[in-house]
Amino acid sequence: MKKMTLATATLLGLFTIAGCSQESADSKTEDAMDSASQAAEDMGEAAKAQMEQAGDYLSDAQITAKVKTALFDNGGIDSANVSVETRDGTVYLSGTLASDNAVETAGQLAAGVEGVEDVENDIVVGGN
C-alpha cells in the first residue's frame, strides 16, 4: 500500500510539474502572440502614416501642376519664366515677369487653384 501511495504521489507530482510547464508554455505563447499582435499594429500605423505622407506629396504635386496650367492658360503671363513649388498646400512662386500687374495676376491665379492654402509670391519684375 505504501508503494502504491508513493507511486501515486510521484505521478501526481509529475503531472503537477507537467501542468505547470504546460501553463508556463501557454503563458509564453500568449505573451508572444500579444507581442506579435502589437508589432503588427505598430507596423500598420507606420504604414498608414507613410501613405498619408505620400498622399500629401501627391496633393502638392497636383497643386503645382494645376497652378502651372492656370499660369500657362492665362495669355498675359509668360509662365516660362515662373517657377512653381508647393509644400503642404503653400505655393511658392518665383521668377521674373514683365510687369507688376503680371506678378499680381500670377499670385491671384495661384490662389484660385483648388487645394492652395497660401501663396508666397516672390516673382520680381524684370526684362523679358
C-alpha positions in Angstrom: 0.0 0.0 0.0 2.9 2.4 0.8 4.4 1.6 -2.5 1.2 2.5 -4.3 0.8 5.7 -2.3 4.4 6.6 -3.1 3.9 5.8 -6.8 0.6 7.7 -6.9 2.2 10.7 -5.1 5.2 10.6 -7.6 2.8 10.5 -10.5 0.7 13.4 -9.1 3.9 15.3 -8.6 5.0 14.7 -12.2 1.6 15.7 -13.5 1.7 18.9 -11.4 5.1 19.7 -12.8 3.9 18.9 -16.3 0.8 21.0 -15.7 3.0 23.9 -14.5 5.2 23.5 -17.5 2.1 23.5 -19.8 0.8 26.6 -18.1 4.1 28.3 -18.5 4.3 27.3 -22.1 0.7 28.5 -22.7 1.6 31.8 -20.9 4.7 32.3 -23.1 2.7 31.5 -26.2 0.1 34.0 -25.2 2.7 36.6 -24.5 4.4 36.0 -27.8 1.1 36.3 -29.6 0.3 39.6 -27.8 3.8 40.9 -28.7 3.3 39.9 -32.4 -0.1 41.5 -32.4 1.3 44.7 -31.0 4.1 44.7 -33.5 1.7 44.2 -36.4 -0.5 47.1 -35.1 2.6 49.3 -34.9 3.6 48.4 -38.4 0.1 49.1 -39.6 0.2 52.6 -38.0 3.6 53.3 -39.5 2.4 52.2 -43.0 -0.7 54.4 -42.6 1.5 57.4 -41.7 3.7 56.7 -44.7 0.7 56.5 -47.0 -0.7 59.8 -45.7 2.6 61.4 -46.2 2.7 60.1 -49.8 -0.8 61.4 -50.3 0.3 64.8 -49.1 3.1 64.7 -51.6 0.8 63.8 -54.4 -1.6 66.5 -53.4 1.2 69.1 -53.5 2.4 67.8 -56.9 -1.2 68.0 -58.2 -1.5 71.6 -56.9 1.8 72.5 -58.6 0.6 71.1 -61.9 -2.8 72.9 -61.6 -1.0 76.2 -60.8 1.3 75.8 -63.8 -1.6 75.1 -66.0 -3.5 78.1 -64.8 -0.5 80.3 -65.4 0.1 78.8 -68.9 -3.6 79.2 -69.9 -3.5 82.9 -69.0 -2.3 84.6 -72.2 -0.9 87.7 -70.3 1.7 85.8 -68.3 4.9 84.4 -69.6 4.8 81.3 -67.4 8.1 80.0 -68.8 9.8 82.5 -66.5 7.9 81.4 -63.4 8.9 78.6 -61.1 6.1 76.9 -59.0 6.7 74.7 -56.0 4.2 73.5 -53.5 4.8 72.3 -49.9 2.0 71.4 -47.6 -0.5 73.3 -49.6 1.6 76.5 -49.8 2.5 77.6 -53.3 5.9 79.3 -53.8 6.2 81.4 -56.9 9.5 82.8 -58.1 11.0 84.1 -61.3 10.5 87.2 -63.4 7.6 88.8 -65.2 7.3 91.9 -67.3 5.0 94.0 -65.0 3.6 94.4 -61.5 0.2 93.6 -63.0 1.5 90.2 -64.3 3.1 89.5 -60.9 -0.2 90.2 -59.1 -2.2 88.2 -61.6 0.1 85.2 -61.2 -0.4 85.3 -57.4 -4.2 85.6 -57.9 -4.3 82.7 -60.3 -2.3 80.5 -58.0 -4.5 81.4 -55.0 -7.6 80.4 -57.1 -6.4 76.9 -57.6 -8.3 74.2 -55.6 -6.2 73.0 -52.6 -4.0 76.0 -52.3 -3.8 77.2 -48.7 -1.4 80.1 -49.1 0.7 81.7 -51.8 4.3 83.1 -51.4 4.7 85.3 -54.4 8.4 86.1 -54.9 8.2 86.9 -58.6 10.0 90.1 -59.5 9.5 92.5 -62.3 12.3 92.2 -64.8 13.0 92.4 -68.5 11.9 89.5 -70.6 
